[in-house]
Amino acid sequence: MNLTNAQEGIEYVIKAIVTDDEELDSFLFSLGCYVGEPITVVAHKKGGCVVSIKDSRYNIDNQLAEAISI
């Protein structure tokens, strides 16, 4: 399952980052988004979703949301 299918307000644990793009992988790592890290979908938006990682909130697009397996 990835973030596009996640329910809002439930804390999930990141199982994998599924991407062949190293730049995208590095960007997600810089946000604190890596395997074993808890993540919560705050809201689903038309072009993506708002997620909470650690004490920060980020608006990510559908491409990023699909790359994060939970």
One Martini backbone bead per residue (centre of mass of N, CA, C, O) as a GRO file, in nm:
protein
   70
    1MET     BB    1   0.100   0.033   0.018
    2ASN     BB    2   0.026   0.374  -0.021
    3LEU     BB    3  -0.046   0.709   0.040
    4THR     BB    4  -0.302   0.722  -0.151
    5ASN     BB    5  -0.448   0.487   0.051
    6ALA     BB    6  -0.450   0.642   0.302
    7GLN     BB    7  -0.557   0.732   0.603
    8GLU     BB    8  -0.657   0.979   0.788
    9GLY     BB    9  -0.479   1.003   1.104
   10ILE     BB   10  -0.288   0.761   1.052
   11GLU     BB   11  -0.021   0.580   1.164
   12TYR     BB   12   0.265   0.499   0.978
   13VAL     BB   13   0.509   0.283   0.833
   14ILE     BB   14   0.786   0.281   0.652
   15LYS     BB   15   0.888   0.027   0.420
   16ALA     BB   16   0.933   0.194   0.136
   17ILE     BB   17   1.122   0.320  -0.147
   18VAL     BB   18   0.976   0.343  -0.478
   19THR     BB   19   1.261   0.415  -0.676
   20ASP     BB   20   1.492   0.513  -0.950
   21ASP     BB   21   1.524   0.802  -0.833
   22GLU     BB   22   1.779   0.952  -0.663
   23GLU     BB   23   1.671   1.239  -0.622
   24LEU     BB   24   1.407   1.156  -0.485
   25ASP     BB   25   1.535   0.993  -0.257
   26SER     BB   26   1.698   1.232  -0.137
   27PHE     BB   27   1.460   1.417  -0.080
   28LEU     BB   28   1.310   1.232   0.118
   29PHE     BB   29   1.545   1.207   0.319
   30SER     BB   30   1.556   1.519   0.386
   31LEU     BB   31   1.258   1.496   0.524
   32GLY     BB   32   1.259   1.203   0.685
   33CYS     BB   33   1.200   0.979   0.453
   34TYR     BB   34   1.225   0.653   0.586
   35VAL     BB   35   1.280   0.358   0.690
   36GLY     BB   36   1.079   0.336   0.995
   37GLU     BB   37   0.918   0.589   0.966
   38PRO     BB   38   0.677   0.784   1.071
   39ILE     BB   39   0.347   0.845   0.909
   40THR     BB   40   0.101   1.108   0.828
   41VAL     BB   41  -0.210   1.170   0.696
   42VAL     BB   42  -0.384   1.467   0.698
   43ALA     BB   43  -0.442   1.518   0.374
   44HIS     BB   44  -0.632   1.511   0.083
   45LYS     BB   45  -0.558   1.615  -0.239
   46LYS     BB   46  -0.581   1.656  -0.569
   47GLY     BB   47  -0.239   1.640  -0.620
   48GLY     BB   48  -0.227   1.502  -0.317
   49CYS     BB   49  -0.062   1.545   0.009
   50VAL     BB   50  -0.062   1.573   0.362
   51VAL     BB   51   0.222   1.535   0.575
   52SER     BB   52   0.362   1.378   0.873
   53ILE     BB   53   0.703   1.435   0.980
   54LYS     BB   54   0.746   1.433   1.272
   55ASP     BB   55   0.720   1.799   1.315
   56SER     BB   56   0.626   1.800   1.008
   57ARG     BB   57   0.480   1.952   0.713
   58TYR     BB   58   0.380   1.818   0.386
   59ASN     BB   59   0.343   1.878   0.039
   60ILE     BB   60   0.260   1.614  -0.178
   61ASP     BB   61   0.264   1.448  -0.453
   62ASN     BB   62   0.165   1.165  -0.618
   63GLN     BB   63   0.447   1.062  -0.689
   64LEU     BB   64   0.552   1.054  -0.396
   65ALA     BB   65   0.319   0.888  -0.267
   66GLU     BB   66   0.372   0.629  -0.450
   67ALA     BB   67   0.679   0.583  -0.337
   68ILE     BB   68   0.538   0.530  -0.053
   69SER     BB   69   0.557   0.261   0.153
   70ILE     BB   70   0.324   0.112   0.422
   0.00000   0.00000   0.00000
